[in-house]
Amino acid sequence: MSPFEARLAKHAALADPTRLRIVDLLTLGDLSPGELQLELGLPLNLLSHHVRTLEDAGLLVRRRSEADKRRSYLRLTGGALDGLVPGREHQAGRILFVCTRNSARSQLAAALWSKASSIPSGSAGTHPAEEVARGAVDVARRHGLDLSGCVPRSLDEAGSAADFVVTVCDNAHEELGGTGGAHWSVPDPLRLGTPEAFEAAFTEIEHRVNELAPRLHAA
């Protein structure tokens, strides 16, 4: 069975509300079938069916009691719930964040990435501005990041063919026609230019960085 098929089997097993409840209860510790039956109020034959389904999916194991040999305990297998969150993993030697002007979103993303991952990062623009936006510098400073020395750079200057490219604005994504990396549709804070707009962009980018970082592995 492939890792994807194993994951699929676990999701199928957990799609039943009773089986999901059994797994919830076992996250706290081991329970005997009798204890589960009392907790759930199920007939023993129906409980046995659900337990077998969870065992077949690799979620549960059974161990004989060392005290009363007629009794057994159920527990979650080691790493039973690992990998159940949908997502694709990827290897990367460097990640490059790209927006149109390289003056706000891509600069913030690169700075946040450096805190979340050991994979090197950079940023670039398809049409770089002359300087980083004041609002981006200010929101970064409020969150303990320093963009004061950053300078917008072009994609040709800052990028390489080996980069895992993440576009953080729709204009850049559509201009490039897809990069083989990822796209984050983050609203441009410069359209409003308010501290609140930059704060909202920072919050969204931070969330996305923290979601992506565990899925990228150093090449």
C-alpha atoms as an extended CHARMM CRD file, in Angstrom:
* protein
*
       219  EXT
         1         1  MET       CA              0.0000000000        0.0000000000        0.0000000000  PROA      1               0.0000000000
         2         2  SER       CA              1.3880000000        3.4020000000       -0.9730000000  PROA      2               0.0000000000
         3         3  PRO       CA              1.5640000000        6.2520000000        1.5720000000  PROA      3               0.0000000000
         4         4  PHE       CA             -1.3140000000        7.9620000000       -0.2570000000  PROA      4               0.0000000000
         5         5  GLU       CA             -3.4480000000        4.8000000000       -0.1390000000  PROA      5               0.0000000000
         6         6  ALA       CA             -2.6750000000        4.3570000000        3.5630000000  PROA      6               0.0000000000
         7         7  ARG       CA             -3.7440000000        7.9320000000        4.2070000000  PROA      7               0.0000000000
         8         8  LEU       CA             -6.9020000000        7.3890000000        2.1910000000  PROA      8               0.0000000000
         9         9  ALA       CA             -7.7660000000        4.2960000000        4.2460000000  PROA      9               0.0000000000
        10        10  LYS       CA             -7.3850000000        6.2570000000        7.4740000000  PROA      10              0.0000000000
        11        11  HSD       CA             -9.6150000000        9.0610000000        6.2040000000  PROA      11              0.0000000000
        12        12  ALA       CA            -12.2430000000        6.5170000000        5.1430000000  PROA      12              0.0000000000
        13        13  ALA       CA            -12.1710000000        4.8910000000        8.5720000000  PROA      13              0.0000000000
        14        14  LEU       CA            -12.4390000000        8.2250000000       10.3710000000  PROA      14              0.0000000000
        15        15  ALA       CA            -15.3610000000        9.3880000000        8.2150000000  PROA      15              0.0000000000
        16        16  ASP       CA            -17.7390000000        7.4900000000       10.5080000000  PROA      16              0.0000000000
        17        17  PRO       CA            -18.7260000000        9.5750000000       13.5720000000  PROA      17              0.0000000000
        18        18  THR       CA            -18.5190000000        6.6140000000       15.9740000000  PROA      18              0.0000000000
        19        19  ARG       CA            -15.0230000000        5.6770000000       14.8170000000  PROA      19              0.0000000000
        20        20  LEU       CA            -13.9060000000        9.2910000000       15.0380000000  PROA      20              0.0000000000
        21        21  ARG       CA            -15.2260000000        9.3870000000       18.6050000000  PROA      21              0.0000000000
        22        22  ILE       CA            -13.3090000000        6.1980000000       19.4540000000  PROA      22              0.0000000000
        23        23  VAL       CA            -10.0910000000        7.7910000000       18.2030000000  PROA      23              0.0000000000
        24        24  ASP       CA            -10.8740000000       10.9670000000       20.1670000000  PROA      24              0.0000000000
        25        25  LEU       CA            -11.2270000000        8.9290000000       23.3520000000  PROA      25              0.0000000000
        26        26  LEU       CA             -8.0060000000        6.9870000000       22.7300000000  PROA      26              0.0000000000
        27        27  THR       CA             -5.9260000000       10.1310000000       22.3290000000  PROA      27              0.0000000000
        28        28  LEU       CA             -6.0270000000       10.4290000000       26.1230000000  PROA      28              0.0000000000
        29        29  GLY       CA             -4.9500000000        6.8480000000       26.8550000000  PROA      29              0.0000000000
        30        30  ASP       CA             -5.7410000000        3.1510000000       26.4090000000  PROA      30              0.0000000000
        31        31  LEU       CA             -9.2430000000        1.7530000000       26.8910000000  PROA      31              0.0000000000
        32        32  SER       CA            -10.6360000000       -1.7590000000       26.9300000000  PROA      32              0.0000000000
        33        33  PRO       CA            -13.4960000000       -2.6460000000       24.5800000000  PROA      33              0.0000000000
        34        34  GLY       CA            -15.7470000000       -2.8600000000       27.6250000000  PROA      34              0.0000000000
        35        35  GLU       CA            -14.7980000000        0.6540000000       28.7060000000  PROA      35              0.0000000000
        36        36  LEU       CA            -15.4450000000        1.9570000000       25.1980000000  PROA      36              0.0000000000
        37        37  GLN       CA            -18.7970000000        0.1880000000       25.1630000000  PROA      37              0.0000000000
        38        38  LEU       CA            -19.8400000000        1.9210000000       28.3830000000  PROA      38              0.0000000000
        39        39  GLU       CA            -18.6450000000        5.2920000000       27.0930000000  PROA      39              0.0000000000
        40        40  LEU       CA            -20.3750000000        5.0150000000       23.7200000000  PROA      40              0.0000000000
        41        41  GLY       CA            -23.4470000000        2.9810000000       24.6160000000  PROA      41              0.0000000000
        42        42  LEU       CA            -23.0040000000        0.6110000000       21.6690000000  PROA      42              0.0000000000
        43        43  PRO       CA            -23.8600000000       -3.0780000000       21.3280000000  PROA      43              0.0000000000
        44        44  LEU       CA            -20.6910000000       -5.1650000000       21.5570000000  PROA      44              0.0000000000
        45        45  ASN       CA            -21.0180000000       -6.5390000000       18.0090000000  PROA      45              0.0000000000
        46        46  LEU       CA            -21.2610000000       -3.0160000000       16.5310000000  PROA      46              0.0000000000
        47        47  LEU       CA            -18.3210000000       -1.7970000000       18.6170000000  PROA      47              0.0000000000
        48        48  SER       CA            -16.2810000000       -4.7970000000       17.4160000000  PROA      48              0.0000000000
        49        49  HSD       CA            -17.0300000000       -3.8610000000       13.8080000000  PROA      49              0.0000000000
        50        50  HSD       CA            -15.8100000000       -0.2890000000       14.3260000000  PROA      50              0.0000000000
        51        51  VAL       CA            -12.6900000000       -1.4370000000       16.1720000000  PROA      51              0.0000000000
        52        52  ARG       CA            -11.8030000000       -3.9100000000       13.4060000000  PROA      52              0.0000000000
        53        53  THR       CA            -12.2130000000       -1.1960000000       10.7940000000  PROA      53              0.0000000000
        54        54  LEU       CA             -9.8520000000        1.1000000000       12.7040000000  PROA      54              0.0000000000
        55        55  GLU       CA             -7.3580000000       -1.7570000000       13.1500000000  PROA      55              0.0000000000
        56        56  ASP       CA             -7.4730000000       -2.5740000000        9.4360000000  PROA      56              0.0000000000
        57        57  ALA       CA             -6.7500000000        1.0890000000        8.6490000000  PROA      57              0.0000000000
        58        58  GLY       CA             -3.6480000000        1.0010000000       10.8620000000  PROA      58              0.0000000000
        59        59  LEU       CA             -5.0660000000        3.3760000000       13.4620000000  PROA      59              0.0000000000
        60        60  LEU       CA             -5.4650000000        1.0040000000       16.4360000000  PROA      60              0.0000000000
        61        61  VAL       CA             -3.6100000000       -1.9050000000       17.9990000000  PROA      61              0.0000000000
        62        62  ARG       CA             -4.7660000000       -4.2850000000       20.7120000000  PROA      62              0.0000000000
        63        63  ARG       CA             -2.6710000000       -5.4810000000       23.6750000000  PROA      63              0.0000000000
        64        64  ARG       CA             -3.5400000000       -8.2460000000       26.1190000000  PROA      64              0.0000000000
        65        65  SER       CA             -3.7930000000       -7.1740000000       29.7520000000  PROA      65              0.0000000000
        66        66  GLU       CA             -0.9500000000       -8.3430000000       31.9610000000  PROA      66              0.0000000000
        67        67  ALA       CA             -3.3920000000       -8.6220000000       34.8860000000  PROA      67              0.0000000000
        68        68  ASP       CA             -6.5240000000      -10.2840000000       33.5080000000  PROA      68              0.0000000000
        69        69  LYS       CA             -5.5120000000      -12.2520000000       30.4150000000  PROA      69              0.0000000000
        70        70  ARG       CA             -9.1490000000      -12.2850000000       29.2500000000  PROA      70              0.0000000000
        71        71  ARG       CA             -9.0390000000       -8.5230000000       28.9540000000  PROA      71              0.0000000000
        72        72  SER       CA             -7.3990000000       -6.4110000000       26.2280000000  PROA      72              0.0000000000
        73        73  TYR       CA             -6.6620000000       -2.7470000000       25.7520000000  PROA      73              0.0000000000
        74        74  LEU       CA             -6.8850000000       -0.6550000000       22.6280000000  PROA      74              0.0000000000
        75        75  ARG       CA             -4.4710000000        2.1350000000       21.8490000000  PROA      75              0.0000000000
        76        76  LEU       CA             -3.6270000000        4.3490000000       18.9120000000  PROA      76              0.0000000000
        77        77  THR       CA             -0.6810000000        3.1590000000       16.8540000000  PROA      77              0.0000000000
        78        78  GLY       CA              2.4510000000        5.2890000000       16.9640000000  PROA      78              0.0000000000
        79        79  GLY       CA              1.9860000000        8.1790000000       14.5350000000  PROA      79              0.0000000000
        80        80  ALA       CA             -1.5840000000        7.0700000000       13.8150000000  PROA      80              0.0000000000
        81        81  LEU       CA             -2.7160000000       10.5780000000       12.9390000000  PROA      81              0.0000000000
        82        82  ASP       CA              0.4590000000       11.7430000000       11.1910000000  PROA      82              0.0000000000
        83        83  GLY       CA              0.0030000000       13.0030000000        7.6630000000  PROA      83              0.0000000000
        84        84  LEU       CA             -3.7790000000       13.2550000000        7.7930000000  PROA      84              0.0000000000
        85        85  VAL       CA             -3.8190000000       16.9590000000        7.0330000000  PROA      85              0.0000000000
        86        86  PRO       CA             -4.0660000000       17.2680000000        3.2270000000  PROA      86              0.0000000000
        87        87  GLY       CA             -1.0210000000       18.7360000000        1.5730000000  PROA      87              0.0000000000
        88        88  ARG       CA              1.8520000000       18.2380000000       -0.8190000000  PROA      88              0.0000000000
        89        89  GLU       CA              5.4940000000       18.2450000000        0.2180000000  PROA      89              0.0000000000
        90        90  HSD       CA              8.3440000000       19.5220000000       -1.9220000000  PROA      90              0.0000000000
        91        91  GLN       CA             12.1140000000       19.8500000000       -1.8590000000  PROA      91              0.0000000000
        92        92  ALA       CA             13.7480000000       23.2230000000       -2.4070000000  PROA      92              0.0000000000
        93        93  GLY       CA             17.2520000000       24.6350000000       -2.2780000000  PROA      93              0.0000000000
        94        94  ARG       CA             15.9110000000       28.1860000000       -2.0100000000  PROA      94              0.0000000000
        95        95  ILE       CA             12.5050000000       29.8540000000       -1.9870000000  PROA      95              0.0000000000
        96        96  LEU       CA             11.9040000000       33.0690000000       -3.9110000000  PROA      96              0.0000000000
        97        97  PHE       CA              8.9070000000       35.2940000000       -3.1630000000  PROA      97              0.0000000000
        98        98  VAL       CA              7.7490000000       37.4010000000       -6.1050000000  PROA      98              0.0000000000
        99        99  CYS       CA              5.3200000000       40.2940000000       -6.4380000000  PROA      99              0.0000000000
       100       100  THR       CA              5.1040000000       43.0940000000       -8.9830000000  PROA      100             0.0000000000
       101       101  ARG       CA              7.0630000000       45.8470000000       -7.2630000000  PROA      101             0.0000000000
       102       102  ASN       CA              9.0490000000       43.8610000000       -4.6670000000  PROA      102             0.0000000000
       103       103  SER       CA              8.2540000000       46.6740000000       -2.2840000000  PROA      103             0.0000000000
       104       104  ALA       CA              5.9180000000       45.0910000000        0.2640000000  PROA      104             0.0000000000
       105       105  ARG       CA              4.4100000000       41.6070000000        0.1070000000  PROA      105             0.0000000000
       106       106  SER       CA              7.4070000000       39.7090000000       -1.2610000000  PROA      106             0.0000000000
       107       107  GLN       CA              9.7840000000       41.5370000000        1.0860000000  PROA      107             0.0000000000
       108       108  LEU       CA              7.5960000000       40.6970000000        4.0860000000  PROA      108             0.0000000000
       109       109  ALA       CA              7.2960000000       37.0730000000        2.9830000000  PROA      109             0.0000000000
       110       110  ALA       CA             11.0660000000       36.6420000000        2.6700000000  PROA      110             0.0000000000
       111       111  ALA       CA             11.6430000000       38.1970000000        6.0890000000  PROA      111             0.0000000000
       112       112  LEU       CA              9.0040000000       35.9980000000        7.7140000000  PROA      112             0.0000000000
       113       113  TRP       CA             10.3510000000       32.9180000000        5.9720000000  PROA      113             0.0000000000
       114       114  SER       CA             13.7880000000       33.4500000000        7.4880000000  PROA      114             0.0000000000
       115       115  LYS       CA             12.1910000000       33.0240000000       10.9260000000  PROA      115             0.0000000000
       116       116  ALA       CA             10.1660000000       29.9440000000        9.9970000000  PROA      116             0.0000000000
       117       117  SER       CA             12.6190000000       27.8310000000        7.9840000000  PROA      117             0.0000000000
       118       118  SER       CA             16.3110000000       27.1680000000        7.4970000000  PROA      118             0.0000000000
       119       119  ILE       CA             15.8280000000       27.0360000000        3.7140000000  PROA      119             0.0000000000
       120       120  PRO       CA             17.3190000000       30.2340000000        2.2330000000  PROA      120             0.0000000000
       121       121  SER       CA             14.8830000000       32.7820000000        0.8530000000  PROA      121             0.0000000000
       122       122  GLY       CA             14.9090000000       35.8290000000       -1.3810000000  PROA      122             0.0000000000
       123       123  SER       CA             12.4430000000       38.1870000000       -3.0040000000  PROA      123             0.0000000000
       124       124  ALA       CA             12.0400000000       39.8630000000       -6.3610000000  PROA      124             0.0000000000
       125       125  GLY       CA              9.6380000000       41.8690000000       -8.4960000000  PROA      125             0.0000000000
       126       126  THR       CA              8.5060000000       41.6060000000      -12.0830000000  PROA      126             0.0000000000
       127       127  HSD       CA              8.6520000000       45.4320000000      -12.2220000000  PROA      127             0.0000000000
       128       128  PRO       CA             10.6000000000       46.4870000000       -9.1220000000  PROA      128             0.0000000000
       129       129  ALA       CA             10.0210000000       49.8030000000       -7.3960000000  PROA      129             0.0000000000
       130       130  GLU       CA             12.7880000000       52.1780000000       -6.3880000000  PROA      130             0.0000000000
       131       131  GLU       CA             12.4130000000       51.4580000000       -2.6820000000  PROA      131             0.0000000000
       132       132  VAL       CA             10.5660000000       49.3130000000       -0.1560000000  PROA      132             0.0000000000
       133       133  ALA       CA              7.2120000000       50.8100000000        0.8410000000  PROA      133             0.0000000000
       134       134  ARG       CA              7.2020000000       52.7410000000        4.0880000000  PROA      134             0.0000000000
       135       135  GLY       CA              4.1520000000       50.8290000000        5.2850000000  PROA      135             0.0000000000
       136       136  ALA       CA              5.9700000000       47.5170000000        4.8280000000  PROA      136             0.0000000000
       137       137  VAL       CA              8.9980000000       48.7570000000        6.7670000000  PROA      137             0.0000000000
       138       138  ASP       CA              6.7410000000       50.0000000000        9.5630000000  PROA      138             0.0000000000
       139       139  VAL       CA              4.6470000000       46.8380000000        9.9050000000  PROA      139             0.0000000000
       140       140  ALA       CA              7.7910000000       44.7120000000        9.8480000000  PROA      140             0.0000000000
       141       141  ARG       CA              9.3070000000       46.8120000000       12.6270000000  PROA      141             0.0000000000
       142       142  ARG       CA              6.1480000000       46.4500000000       14.7210000000  PROA      142             0.0000000000
       143       143  HSD       CA              6.6300000000       42.6960000000       14.5350000000  PROA      143             0.0000000000
       144       144  GLY       CA             10.3580000000       42.6590000000       15.2190000000  PROA      144             0.0000000000
       145       145  LEU       CA             11.5920000000       42.4260000000       11.6140000000  PROA      145             0.0000000000
       146       146  ASP       CA             13.9600000000       44.8250000000        9.8810000000  PROA      146             0.0000000000
       147       147  LEU       CA             13.4060000000       45.7510000000        6.2290000000  PROA      147             0.0000000000
       148       148  SER       CA             15.3260000000       49.0090000000        6.3840000000  PROA      148             0.0000000000
       149       149  GLY       CA             18.2780000000       47.6600000000        4.4030000000  PROA      149             0.0000000000
       150       150  CYS       CA             16.2300000000       45.8580000000        1.7500000000  PROA      150             0.0000000000
       151       151  VAL       CA             16.2320000000       47.0340000000       -1.8590000000  PROA      151             0.0000000000
       152       152  PRO       CA             13.7330000000       45.9410000000       -4.5450000000  PROA      152             0.0000000000
       153       153  ARG       CA             15.3150000000       43.7120000000       -7.1830000000  PROA      153             0.0000000000
       154       154  SER       CA             14.1570000000       42.3190000000      -10.4890000000  PROA      154             0.0000000000
       155       155  LEU       CA             13.3180000000       38.6920000000      -11.0650000000  PROA      155             0.0000000000
       156       156  ASP       CA             16.1780000000       38.3820000000      -13.5560000000  PROA      156             0.0000000000
       157       157  GLU       CA             18.6080000000       39.7690000000      -10.9930000000  PROA      157             0.0000000000
       158       158  ALA       CA             17.4430000000       37.8780000000       -7.9130000000  PROA      158             0.0000000000
       159       159  GLY       CA             16.0680000000       34.6080000000       -9.2340000000  PROA      159             0.0000000000
       160       160  SER       CA             17.4380000000       31.3620000000      -10.5920000000  PROA      160             0.0000000000
       161       161  ALA       CA             15.9080000000       28.4270000000      -12.4240000000  PROA      161             0.0000000000
       162       162  ALA       CA             16.3210000000       26.2070000000       -9.3410000000  PROA      162             0.0000000000
       163       163  ASP       CA             14.2350000000       28.4290000000       -7.0310000000  PROA      163             0.0000000000
       164       164  PHE       CA             10.9020000000       27.3330000000       -5.6210000000  PROA      164             0.0000000000
       165       165  VAL       CA              8.9390000000       30.4380000000       -6.6260000000  PROA      165             0.0000000000
       166       166  VAL       CA              5.9760000000       31.7220000000       -4.6390000000  PROA      166             0.0000000000
       167       167  THR       CA              4.0780000000       34.5900000000       -6.2350000000  PROA      167             0.0000000000
       168       168  VAL       CA              2.3450000000       36.7210000000       -3.6320000000  PROA      168             0.0000000000
       169       169  CYS       CA              0.3340000000       38.9540000000       -5.9300000000  PROA      169             0.0000000000
       170       170  ASP       CA             -2.1110000000       38.1280000000       -8.7170000000  PROA      170             0.0000000000
       171       171  ASN       CA             -0.4660000000       40.4570000000      -11.2520000000  PROA      171             0.0000000000
       172       172  ALA       CA              2.9000000000       38.7140000000      -10.9570000000  PROA      172             0.0000000000
       173       173  HSD       CA              1.3260000000       35.2660000000      -11.0400000000  PROA      173             0.0000000000
       174       174  GLU       CA             -0.6770000000       35.9970000000      -14.1700000000  PROA      174             0.0000000000
       175       175  GLU       CA              2.1950000000       37.8160000000      -15.8650000000  PROA      175             0.0000000000
       176       176  LEU       CA              4.5220000000       34.8730000000      -15.2940000000  PROA      176             0.0000000000
       177       177  GLY       CA              1.8870000000       32.3720000000      -16.3860000000  PROA      177             0.0000000000
       178       178  GLY       CA              2.5660000000       29.9900000000      -13.5290000000  PROA      178             0.0000000000
       179       179  THR       CA              5.9320000000       29.1290000000      -12.0210000000  PROA      179             0.0000000000
       180       180  GLY       CA              5.6730000000       25.4980000000      -11.0100000000  PROA      180             0.0000000000
       181       181  GLY       CA              5.8670000000       26.6540000000       -7.4000000000  PROA      181             0.0000000000
       182       182  ALA       CA              2.9210000000       28.1990000000       -5.5720000000  PROA      182             0.0000000000
       183       183  HSD       CA              0.6920000000       31.2710000000       -5.6520000000  PROA      183             0.0000000000
       184       184  TRP       CA             -0.7290000000       33.2490000000       -2.7380000000  PROA      184             0.0000000000
       185       185  SER       CA             -3.4570000000       35.7130000000       -3.6880000000  PROA      185             0.0000000000
       186       186  VAL       CA             -2.6360000000       38.3950000000       -1.1110000000  PROA      186             0.0000000000
       187       187  PRO       CA             -4.3820000000       41.7760000000       -1.5370000000  PROA      187             0.0000000000
       188       188  ASP       CA             -2.0180000000       44.6720000000       -2.2640000000  PROA      188             0.0000000000
       189       189  PRO       CA             -1.7270000000       46.8340000000        0.8860000000  PROA      189             0.0000000000
       190       190  LEU       CA             -0.4680000000       49.7450000000       -1.2290000000  PROA      190             0.0000000000
       191       191  ARG       CA             -3.9250000000       50.1430000000       -2.7680000000  PROA      191             0.0000000000
       192       192  LEU       CA             -5.2010000000       51.5300000000        0.5310000000  PROA      192             0.0000000000
       193       193  GLY       CA             -1.8230000000       52.4550000000        1.9830000000  PROA      193             0.0000000000
       194       194  THR       CA             -3.1280000000       52.3700000000        5.5670000000  PROA      194             0.0000000000
       195       195  PRO       CA             -1.4340000000       50.7480000000        8.5650000000  PROA      195             0.0000000000
       196       196  GLU       CA             -4.4460000000       48.4220000000        8.7870000000  PROA      196             0.0000000000
       197       197  ALA       CA             -3.9700000000       47.2580000000        5.1940000000  PROA      197             0.0000000000
       198       198  PHE       CA             -0.2970000000       46.4830000000        5.7900000000  PROA      198             0.0000000000
       199       199  GLU       CA             -1.1760000000       44.7330000000        9.0450000000  PROA      199             0.0000000000
       200       200  ALA       CA             -3.7430000000       42.5670000000        7.2530000000  PROA      200             0.0000000000
       201       201  ALA       CA             -1.2160000000       41.6610000000        4.5490000000  PROA      201             0.0000000000
       202       202  PHE       CA              1.4070000000       40.8340000000        7.1690000000  PROA      202             0.0000000000
       203       203  THR       CA             -1.0160000000       38.5880000000        9.0770000000  PROA      203             0.0000000000
       204       204  GLU       CA             -2.0590000000       36.6730000000        5.9640000000  PROA      204             0.0000000000
       205       205  ILE       CA              1.5070000000       36.2110000000        4.7480000000  PROA      205             0.0000000000
       206       206  GLU       CA              2.6650000000       35.0800000000        8.1860000000  PROA      206             0.0000000000
       207       207  HSD       CA             -0.0890000000       32.4580000000        8.2790000000  PROA      207             0.0000000000
       208       208  ARG       CA              0.7770000000       31.1980000000        4.8030000000  PROA      208             0.0000000000
       209       209  VAL       CA              4.4980000000       31.0740000000        5.5630000000  PROA      209             0.0000000000
       210       210  ASN       CA              3.8600000000       29.0210000000        8.6740000000  PROA      210             0.0000000000
       211       211  GLU       CA              1.6290000000       26.6540000000        6.7000000000  PROA      211             0.0000000000
       212       212  LEU       CA              4.1670000000       26.1430000000        3.9160000000  PROA      212             0.0000000000
       213       213  ALA       CA              7.3900000000       25.9210000000        5.9320000000  PROA      213             0.0000000000
       214       214  PRO       CA              6.8090000000       22.3670000000        7.2850000000  PROA      214             0.0000000000
       215       215  ARG       CA              6.0340000000       21.1460000000        3.7410000000  PROA      215             0.0000000000
       216       216  LEU       CA              9.2730000000       22.3160000000        2.1410000000  PROA      216             0.0000000000
       217       217  HSD       CA             12.4210000000       20.3050000000        2.7740000000  PROA      217             0.0000000000
       218       218  ALA       CA             15.9570000000       21.3600000000        1.9790000000  PROA      218             0.0000000000
       219       219  ALA       CA             17.1610000000       19.8940000000       -1.3220000000  PROA      219             0.0000000000
